[in-house]
Amino acid sequence: MAVRTVSDQARREGQRPVVATMFMTLDGYIVGPDEDVSWVQVGFDPEMLDDLAQVIADRSDTFVLGRTTYEIFAAYWPTAIPFAEGDEVRVSEGKEDPRIIRALNDYPKLVVSTTMAAAAWRNTRVIAGGLEDEIRRLKAQPGRAICLQGSASVVQALARADLVDEYLLYVHPVLLGAGKKLFACDTGRQNLELAHIKPYSNGVVAMTYRRKAVA
């Protein structure tokens, strides 16, 4: 019985992979109480930022967001200040990689919400239902990866439908004890394989897991 990764199968069939790119604590939370993500910025490693910029700007070309994540992003990224050449990388001081700014503002975005009528952030459209069908439609179109950003409910919904091809997890050496978990308990068993792992000087470990499919 041969085993292959879902993302490899998708590429062979000409489909775009769906990649959940998430910051996560060691105890499995993506945000703390009151949507706290301050732990993400602590000691943000320059090499980690460069790798993340490549994932967002070079590997992806479509973003899928939940409503809460959309509101946070839409309030920040359109006016984000880029690093100038030679600047020291200090994310907590309010400057960002220009590649990430450009990608998040210019690339198409899909916000999943039943309460939003329209989205003011450019290149954004709202989908109130039929998320799974919409993702299948996008996967069949030409392009790069479809990136899920910071929305546990979206990741969980697509995981239940077996539509997440890869998880790129930046695991931070933090225990929160409360907040919003990335993974739900109702996805059923899904087998993954570790495709890549990279530690950073700030103690964060980036791990890429890919879904396996049984031939």
Sequence and secondary structure as in RCSB ss.txt:
>XXXX:A:sequence
MAVRTVSDQARREGQRPVVATMFMTLDGYIVGPDEDVSWVQVGFDPEMLDDLAQVIADRSDTFVLGRTTYEIFAA
YWPTAIPFAEGDEVRVSEGKEDPRIIRALNDYPKLVVSTTMAAAAWRNTRVIAGGLEDEIRRLKAQPGRAICLQG
SASVVQALARADLVDEYLLYVHPVLLGAGKKLFACDTGRQNLELAHIKPYSNGVVAMTYRRKAVA
>XXXX:A:secstr
  EEEHHHHHHHTT   EEEEEEEETTSEEE GGG  HHHHTT  HHHHHHHHIIIIIIEEEEEEEHHHHHHHHH
HGGG EE  TT    GGGTEE HHHHHHHHHS EEEE SS S   STTEEEE S HHHHHHHHHTSSSSEEEEES
 HHHHHHHHHTT   EEEEEEES   SSSEESS S S    EEEEEEEE TTS EEEEEEEEEE 
